[in-house]
Amino acid sequence: MTTPLQLISRAQELRGRLTPVAALLWGLAAVSFGNLVLRSYTLASLGDFRVLHEGAMRLVHGESVYADPWFLLTPSALFAVGPFGLLSWHPAFLLWNTLSVLAVGVAVVCTTRAAGAALAGPVPAVLLLGLSLSEALTSTLLLGNLNNSLLLALGSGFLLAERTRRPVAAGVLLGVALAVKPVLVLVLLLPALQRRWRTLGWAVAIPAVLNLAGLALVPHRGDFLAIALPAQFEARSTANSSLAAVGPLLGVPVGLVAVLRIAVLVVAVLAVRRLRAHPDRVLRSATSYGVLLLATFLASSLSQGYYSMLLLPLLVTALSPRSPMRHPLSWLGAYLCLTLDTWWLPQLGSLNADFAVARWTAGWLLLFAVVVTWAWRQGAAGVGQTAPETAGVTGDRVLVGSGAGAQSSS
């Protein structure tokens, strides 16, 4: 068991390893993140938390959980949300928000370790600072949303388990993420294409079992099939930046929108398949993960702007000189889907409102185009033709200076 003296000694050791630049970045990150956390406890509007807490209370009291059409969680997620219905509003929110804040910290640690960077260096500080200044995390915490923070942590943990060759842990983390919210469902392609059957088995079994158990236990289970399930496939017009919602908003014919959604999914699968034997295991996993998430955001019926925080593992690949995130257009796309900036020009009239919703879509599309093009060129250059199966991942700096010494395969 770690003693307080050991913790103090470890903290002093980490402080001694900080460079002046890293120390400055950590200071800025701490202040920015602390400010956002404080606002989340005192100024949050709590729209998302209110819907979920009321649904949890209905579950506890034996009422229809899905009577509210805005409650869209699957039955498997009720095991995570349900206990909050036992608490009154204030303590439930305090616990909920604290878990959300902690999940962000876990996600930063897992993403940093998955990239092979040092926790005492500037990388986690930049990640935490960037998240704190992003629209994605700001909206997540101020709306009282735990799902995004939790999915970010679970997804980053999945990639870390992949990197460290822990197939069961990777499968469990992905399975729990799918049970909470199936927005990561396309990520199942990663273990499937790499033939990591134990990972795939756990990732499929956990949400399947929990959904069946949830359906068996939830009161008025028919409401899930009659109300919630159809709503999940409906492209609502409010706070929805998917192609299915933005296309009609911009006057794109419904048929063409459907073709585009299918095309995005097909292209994403081909890109991931193209990368399946890429020799740089870390870069391959993170970029494939990012492509599949971007395809999900674009092709699903409901995608909200703050989902963009889930792209953190893709963004951190910029540490590698071979990453698609080294392209300027990648960061223009990241800016569009992560910035807190708003643009409103009186001369543009109604186009201002359209851009306010479509900028996330534009950012996702731009990122998707850059990463897919990069993936295709990797295959064309013969990078993905062979993957050394005996190479190992050693040390802490995998993406940093990624190259032949950092290459490995699952």
N, C-alpha and C positions, 0 to 999 in steps of 0.2 A: 504494500500500500504506500502511495506517495505521501510523504510528510510535508507539512507547510514549509519547513526549511529547504526541502528539495525543490519545491515549487518556486521559492524565492531565488534559489541558486540557478534554476533553469531560466527564470525571467531575467536575471542579471546576465547570464550567458547570452541569451538572445539579444539583449540590449547592447552588449559589447560587440555583437556582430553587425549591428546596424550601421550603414554608411550615413553620412550627413544627408544625402539625397533621400535615402529610404526613411530616415527619421523625420524629415520634413513631410514626406508623403504620408507617413503614418499619422503625423499630427493633423494634417488637413483631412485625412480620411476619418479620424476619430471625431473631429469637430463636426464635419458634415453629416456623418452617420448619426452621431449623438443628437444633432439638431432635428434630423428627420424622425428619429425614434421618439424624442420628446413631443414633437408635433403629433405623432401617431397616437400617443396616450391622451393628449389634451384637445386636439383640434380635428380629430378624424370625423368624417361624415358617417362612416360605418354602414354604408348601404349594403355591401356584400355580407358583412357579418350579421346584420339584422335578418336578412333572408335565411341564412343558414341556422342562426340561433332559434328563430321562430320555428323552422322545420324540425330542429332537434327537440324542441319542447313539445311539438305535436307528436313526435315519435314516442316520447316518454309518457305522454298522456293517452296514448292509444288512438290518436286521431290520424287523419290522412296526411302523411308527410308531403305528398305531392299535390295537395289542394292548391298551393301557390304555384302558378305556372313558371315563376322565376326560379324555383328550386329545381335544379337540373342535375343534381348529383345522382350517380348510379347507386343501386342498393348496397354495393360493396363499400361505398364511402360512408354509409351510415354508421359503420362500426367506429369510424374516426370522429364523426361529427356528433353522434348520439349522446355521448357522455356530457357534452356541454349543455344539453337540455336539462340536466340535473341541477345546474347552477343558475342562479339569478343573473340578470343582465350584467351588472358591473363586474362581479368576480369572473364570470364567463369570458367577458371581453379582456380583462387583464391577463388571464391565462392564455387565451387565444392569441392576443397580440404579442405576448412574451414568446410564445412558441414560434410565431412568425419571425420575430427578430432573431431568435437563436438559429432558426433554419437558414437565414441569410448568412450568418457567421459560419455555419457548417458548410454551406455551399461554397463560400469563398475558400475555405481550407481545402475542401475536396477538389475544387477546380485547380487550385494552385498545385496540389500534390499530383493530380492527374497530369498536369503539364510538366511536372518534374522541376518546378521552381522552389526555391527556399522560402519557408514561411517567415523568416526574419528579413527577407529582402523586400524590394519595392513592388514586386508583382501583386501580392495580396492587397497591399495598400492601394495600388492603382485600381484593382478590381472593386474594392469596397468604396473608394471615392467615386469611381464611375457609376456604380449602382446607386449611390446616395444622390447623385446629381441627375439620375435618369427619371424620365416620366414613368417608366415601368415600375420601379420600386416605390417611387413616391405615391403613385396611385394605389399600388398594392397595400401599403401600410395605411394610407389615409382612408381607404375604403374598407379597411378591416378584413383583408383577404389573406387567409393562411395558405390556400391552395397553391398559389404561385411560388411562394417561398419554399413550401414543402416540396413541390415538384422540382424546383431548381436544385435543392439539396439532394433529393433522391436521384435525379438525372446525373448530377456531378458525381455522386457516390457510385453510381453504376459505372461511369467511365473510369473512375479510380480503381474499382474492383476489376474492371477489364484490363487495365494497365498492369495491375499486380497479379494477374492470372488467378483470380478467385471466382470461378464460374458460378458457384452456388450463391455467393454473396451478390454477385452481379444480377443473377436471376431473381433473387429475393427483392432487391432494391427496385428493379424494373417492375416486378410484379406488384409490389406495394404502390408504386407510382400509378400503374394502370388501374389499380383498385380505387385509388383516390380520385383519379380523373383520367380517362383514356386518351388524353391529348398526346401521349407519348406512344400510341399504339404502333405507328410506323417504325419505331425504333426496334421492334421485334425483328425487323429485317437484318439488323446487325448480327445477332447470334445465329440467325437462320442461314445467312450467306456464308458465315464463317464455320458453320456446322458445329457450333457449340451447343450441343443438345441439352446438356444439363442446365445451362443458363436459360435456354428457350423454354424448357419444361417448367422450371420454377416460375418464369415470367408469365406463362400462360395459366398455370394451375392456380396460383394465388388469387388473381382476380376472378377466375371462373368459380372457384369454391366459395369465395366471399360473396359474389353476386347471387349464387344459388341460396346461400344461407341468408343473405339479406332479404331476398324475395320471400323466403319461407317465414321470416320473422316480422317483416314490416306490416303494419296494419293497412288495410285497404290497398293491397298490393296491385290491384287492377288499375289504380290511378297512375302507377308508373307507366304501364303500357298505354293507357288512354291519354295521359296528359304529358308526362315528362319525356317519354321516348319520342313521340312525334315532334315535340318542341326542339329536341336536340338535332333534328334533321331539317329544321325550318330556318331559313336565312332571315332572321329578324333584322329590322333596319336600325335598331338602337344599339350604339356602341359595338358595332360589328364591322371589322375591316377585312373580312374574307372576300374573295372574288365574287362569291355568290351574293353578297350584299352590296359591294361597291360597284360591281358591273352594271346592274340595273340603275343604280344611282347616277351613273355617268352616261346612261343611255345605250349601253352595250346590249345587244339582243340576248335573250335568255339562252337560246341555243348555242350561241358563240361562247357564252360564259361556261356552259356545261362542257364544251369541248376544251376550253382552256383549263378547267379544273382537272379533267382527265389527263390532259397533256402534262400538267405539272406533276401529277403522281407518276406517270410513266417515265418522264425524264428523271425524276428523283430516283426511282428504282434503278434505272440504267446507270445513273451516275454512281450510286453506291456500289452497284455490281462492278462498275469499272474500277473502283478503288479497292475492291475486296482483297487484293493481294499486294496492295501498296506496301513497300518495305518499311516505311516509317509508321510503326503501329499506332503511336500516339496521335500523329497528324491524321492518319486514316480514320481512326475512331471518332475524333472530335469533329472533323469535317463531314464525315458521313452522318453523324448525329445531327449536325447543324442543317444539312440538306434535308433530312427527313422531317425535322421540325418546321423548317420553312415551307416545305410542301404541305404539311398539315395545316399551318396557318393560312395558306393561300387556298387550299382545296376544300377545307371543311366548311360546314354551314355556319359555324359561329367561331370567330377568332377576334379576341379583344386585344387592343394595343399593348396592354401590360404583359401579355404572354411573351413579349420580346425579351424579357429578362432571362428566359430559359435558354437564350442563345449565348450565354456567357462562356460556355466551354468552346464554342466556335470562335468567339472574339479573342480568346486568350491564345489561340494558335498563332496570332501575330508575332509571338516570340520566335517562331521558326522562320528562317529566311525563305523557306519554300512554301509558306502558307499563302492561300488565296487572300487572306486578310491583309497582306502587304500591298494589295492593289488599292489605289485611291478611291475607286468606285465602291469598294467594299465599305469604306468608312463613311462615304456619303449615304449609302443604304443604312448603315448602323445609326447614323445621325438622324435620319428621317424616322426611324422606328423607335428611337430611344430618347430623343431630345425632349426637354421641357419647353423649348421655344415654341411660340405660336406666331403665325404669320397671317396678317389681316390687312389687305389693301383695299380701300374703299372703291377703287377703280375696277376691281374684279367682281364686285357684286356677289351673286350667289355662288361663284366659284370658290369663295373663301370657305363657306360651309362644307362644300364638297372636298376641298383639300384637307380640311380639319379631320375628316374621316379617312380619306384616301392616302394620306401621307404614310401611314403604317403599311398599307398595301404596296405603295411605291417602294418603300424601304425594303420590305421583304422580297419583292420582285427583283430589285437591283442586287441584293445580296445573293439571292437564288441564282440569278443569271451569272454572276461572277464565279461563284463556287462551282456551279455545274460546268461552266466553260473550263475552269481549272481542272476539274476532275476528268473531263474528256481529253484535255491535252496531256494529262499524266499518263492516261492509257495509250494515247497515240505515240507518246515518246518512249513507250516500252517500260515505263516505271513500274506498272502494275503487273508485269508478266510473270515475275517470280517473287516469292516472299520467303526469305530465309527462316526456316522453322527452328533453327538451333540458336539464333541470336537471342540474347537476354537483355533485359532492361536493368541497367545498373546505375547507381548514383542518383542524384537528385535533379540533374539538369538534362531533361530529355528534349523538350521543345526549345530550350534556350541553346542556340547553336546546334539545333537538330541537324543531323547529317548521318554519315555512315556509322559513326560511333553510337548513334542513338536509334538505330534501326532494329526493329524486331517484329515478330509476327506471332499471332496467337496459335 
